[in-house]
Amino acid sequence: MGEVLATLKVMPESPEVDLEALKGAIEGAIPESAKLHEIGEEPVAFGLVALIVKFIVDDGEGGTEPTEEAIRALDNVNSAEIVEIGRLID
């Protein structure tokens, strides 16, 4: 079984959300089955900035779901959706 790099777009509830605090919460919410690769920022509109979370998981059934669910459950997260998945090649 291989690994995949998943990209999750996380939308905060409002432009007033402290992004650094949200990044810290995301880092703490990543389950043991996933490995955080990086968290970036992407301006959306009207001061709203999405967080782009890249993480590595095993290429198996439901591989990204635990991470998605953990991040969606955080305070100040309006939505989180997978926008890209790519297989890692050894």
Backbone as JSON, one array per atom type, in Angstrom:
{
  "sequence": "MGEVLATLKVMPESPEVDLEALKGAIEGAIPESAKLHEIGEEPVAFGLVALIVKFIVDDGEGGTEPTEEAIRALDNVNSAEIVEIGRLID",
  "N": [[0.85, -1.17, 0.0], [0.55, 2.23, -0.81], [1.31, 5.73, -0.26], [-0.51, 8.83, -0.02], [-0.63, 12.3, -0.86], [-2.64, 14.6, 0.46], [-4.65, 17.48, -0.08], [-6.26, 19.84, 1.76], [-8.72, 22.26, 1.91], [-9.37, 24.71, 4.14], [-11.88, 26.66, 5.44], [-12.16, 29.47, 7.41], [-14.53, 30.69, 9.92], [-14.88, 33.45, 9.8], [-13.34, 36.58, 8.7], [-12.15, 37.57, 10.97], [-11.07, 35.54, 12.48], [-8.35, 34.23, 14.29], [-5.71, 33.27, 12.55], [-3.24, 32.09, 13.13], [-3.7, 30.86, 15.58], [-5.65, 29.07, 14.76], [-4.16, 27.51, 12.99], [-2.46, 26.25, 14.84], [-4.35, 24.77, 16.26], [-5.19, 23.04, 14.26], [-2.82, 21.61, 13.76], [-2.67, 20.23, 16.17], [-4.9, 18.63, 15.95], [-4.5, 16.74, 14.01], [-4.77, 13.37, 13.26], [-3.08, 10.33, 14.43], [-2.83, 8.66, 12.29], [-2.18, 10.19, 10.15], [0.21, 12.42, 8.6], [1.29, 15.62, 9.04], [2.13, 17.8, 6.45], [2.36, 20.49, 5.46], [1.08, 23.82, 6.2], [-0.51, 26.29, 4.53], [-1.5, 29.59, 3.34], [-4.28, 31.03, 1.64], [-5.53, 33.75, 0.07], [-8.97, 34.67, -0.13], [-11.42, 36.4, -0.4], [-12.47, 39.74, 0.4], [-10.92, 40.04, 2.75], [-10.98, 37.52, 3.86], [-9.24, 34.55, 4.5], [-8.25, 31.43, 3.41], [-7.06, 28.36, 4.81], [-4.63, 26.19, 3.63], [-4.15, 22.95, 3.93], [-1.83, 20.45, 3.87], [-1.37, 17.01, 3.94], [-0.12, 13.71, 4.67], [-1.24, 10.45, 4.07], [-1.99, 6.9, 4.36], [-2.71, 5.09, 1.38], [-5.55, 4.02, 1.38], [-8.84, 2.67, 1.97], [-11.03, 5.21, 2.95], [-8.98, 6.86, 3.81], [-8.42, 9.68, 4.14], [-10.54, 10.6, 5.63], [-10.62, 10.53, 8.61], [-8.89, 12.67, 9.25], [-10.07, 14.85, 7.91], [-12.57, 14.97, 9.28], [-11.71, 15.51, 11.91], [-10.62, 18.07, 11.63], [-12.79, 19.55, 10.66], [-14.36, 19.55, 12.93], [-13.24, 21.41, 14.62], [-13.27, 24.5, 16.51], [-14.2, 27.62, 15.05], [-13.99, 26.82, 12.4], [-15.47, 26.9, 9.35], [-15.83, 25.35, 7.02], [-14.35, 22.45, 5.47], [-12.69, 20.94, 2.88], [-11.51, 18.38, 0.7], [-9.34, 19.18, -1.86], [-7.46, 18.25, -3.54], [-5.74, 15.25, -4.36], [-2.9, 13.27, -4.45], [-0.83, 10.59, -5.47], [2.05, 9.46, -3.79], [5.25, 8.79, -4.98], [7.72, 6.36, -4.66]],
  "CA": [[0.0, 0.0, 0.0], [1.34, 3.45, -0.91], [0.86, 6.9, 0.47], [-1.0, 9.93, -0.83], [-0.57, 13.65, -0.31], [-3.97, 15.2, 0.32], [-4.72, 18.92, 0.15], [-7.54, 20.18, 2.37], [-8.96, 23.7, 1.98], [-10.11, 24.99, 5.37], [-12.43, 28.01, 5.47], [-12.53, 29.93, 8.76], [-15.88, 31.23, 10.02], [-14.91, 34.87, 9.45], [-12.0, 37.17, 8.56], [-11.61, 37.91, 12.29], [-10.48, 34.36, 13.12], [-6.89, 34.25, 14.44], [-5.21, 32.17, 11.72], [-2.13, 31.39, 13.81], [-4.31, 29.97, 16.58], [-6.31, 27.99, 14.03], [-3.09, 26.61, 12.52], [-2.04, 25.45, 15.99], [-5.42, 23.81, 16.55], [-5.15, 22.03, 13.19], [-1.66, 20.76, 14.03], [-3.01, 19.36, 17.3], [-6.03, 17.76, 15.61], [-4.11, 15.73, 13.02], [-4.7, 12.05, 13.91], [-1.82, 9.6, 14.29], [-2.8, 7.98, 10.99], [-1.77, 11.16, 9.13], [1.42, 13.19, 8.89], [1.15, 16.97, 8.5], [3.21, 18.2, 5.56], [2.48, 21.95, 5.6], [-0.13, 24.62, 6.22], [-0.31, 27.56, 3.84], [-2.64, 30.5, 3.34], [-4.75, 31.43, 0.32], [-6.55, 34.8, 0.16], [-10.2, 34.33, -0.84], [-12.08, 37.66, -0.75], [-12.92, 40.61, 1.5], [-10.13, 39.79, 3.95], [-11.06, 36.13, 4.28], [-8.09, 33.76, 4.07], [-8.39, 29.99, 3.62], [-5.84, 27.63, 5.13], [-4.41, 25.04, 2.75], [-3.49, 21.96, 4.78], [-1.36, 19.28, 3.12], [-1.0, 15.93, 4.85], [0.17, 12.42, 4.04], [-1.92, 9.3, 4.67], [-1.92, 5.67, 3.57], [-3.66, 4.98, 0.28], [-6.49, 2.96, 1.7], [-10.23, 3.1, 2.04], [-11.31, 6.2, 3.99], [-7.7, 7.36, 4.32], [-8.41, 11.1, 4.54], [-11.72, 10.94, 6.42], [-10.38, 10.9, 10.01], [-8.28, 14.0, 9.3], [-11.11, 15.8, 7.52], [-13.54, 15.07, 10.36], [-11.07, 16.15, 13.06], [-10.45, 19.49, 11.35], [-14.14, 20.13, 10.58], [-14.92, 19.65, 14.28], [-12.58, 22.48, 15.36], [-13.91, 25.81, 16.62], [-13.85, 28.64, 14.05], [-13.89, 26.25, 11.06], [-16.76, 26.91, 8.66], [-15.86, 24.17, 6.16], [-13.07, 21.85, 5.09], [-12.91, 19.99, 1.8], [-10.36, 17.91, -0.05], [-9.3, 19.8, -3.18], [-6.5, 17.52, -4.39], [-5.07, 14.07, -3.8], [-1.91, 12.73, -5.38], [-0.06, 9.46, -4.97], [3.49, 9.68, -3.62], [6.02, 7.76, -5.65], [8.99, 6.07, -3.97]],
  "C": [[0.9, 1.24, 0.0], [0.79, 4.56, -0.04], [0.38, 7.95, -0.52], [-0.8, 11.23, -0.08], [-1.92, 14.29, -0.59], [-3.89, 16.68, 0.66], [-6.15, 19.25, 0.59], [-7.65, 21.69, 2.46], [-9.88, 23.96, 3.17], [-10.55, 26.45, 5.36], [-12.77, 28.38, 6.9], [-13.93, 30.54, 8.74], [-15.96, 32.69, 9.6], [-13.48, 35.38, 9.27], [-11.35, 37.5, 9.9], [-10.94, 36.74, 13.01], [-8.96, 34.5, 13.13], [-6.31, 33.03, 13.7], [-4.08, 31.4, 12.38], [-2.67, 30.43, 14.86], [-5.0, 28.8, 15.89], [-5.29, 27.0, 13.47], [-2.63, 25.69, 13.65], [-3.08, 24.4, 16.35], [-5.43, 22.68, 15.51], [-3.98, 21.07, 13.42], [-1.96, 19.77, 15.15], [-4.1, 18.36, 16.98], [-5.67, 16.65, 14.62], [-4.0, 14.37, 13.72], [-3.36, 11.35, 13.65], [-1.7, 8.9, 12.94], [-2.36, 8.9, 9.85], [-0.51, 11.88, 9.58], [1.25, 14.55, 8.23], [2.36, 17.32, 7.67], [3.44, 19.71, 5.65], [1.1, 22.59, 5.69], [0.21, 25.96, 5.58], [-1.57, 28.4, 3.92], [-2.98, 30.87, 1.9], [-5.83, 32.51, 0.48], [-7.77, 34.42, -0.69], [-10.88, 35.61, -1.32], [-12.44, 38.42, 0.52], [-12.2, 40.32, 2.82], [-10.17, 38.37, 4.46], [-9.9, 35.35, 3.67], [-8.35, 32.3, 4.42], [-7.04, 29.41, 4.01], [-5.78, 26.4, 4.22], [-3.53, 24.05, 3.53], [-3.12, 20.76, 3.92], [-0.88, 18.24, 4.13], [-0.86, 14.63, 4.08], [-0.55, 11.32, 4.82], [-1.7, 8.08, 3.79], [-3.02, 5.68, 2.52], [-4.58, 3.8, 0.53], [-7.89, 3.53, 1.8], [-10.44, 4.05, 3.22], [-10.07, 6.87, 4.55], [-7.7, 8.79, 4.81], [-9.53, 11.45, 5.5], [-11.45, 11.28, 7.88], [-9.79, 12.31, 10.15], [-9.3, 15.07, 8.95], [-12.09, 16.04, 8.67], [-12.96, 15.8, 11.57], [-10.95, 17.66, 12.84], [-11.81, 20.19, 11.25], [-14.74, 20.37, 11.96], [-14.3, 20.79, 15.1], [-13.43, 23.74, 15.43], [-13.38, 26.72, 15.52], [-13.63, 28.09, 12.64], [-15.29, 26.21, 10.46], [-16.89, 25.67, 7.76], [-14.44, 23.69, 5.9], [-13.35, 20.81, 4.03], [-11.61, 19.64, 1.11], [-10.43, 18.54, -1.44], [-8.32, 19.09, -4.12], [-5.94, 16.33, -3.62], [-4.12, 13.55, -4.86], [-1.1, 11.62, -4.72], [1.42, 9.83, -4.88], [4.23, 8.5, -4.24], [7.36, 7.61, -4.94], [10.16, 6.32, -4.89]]
}
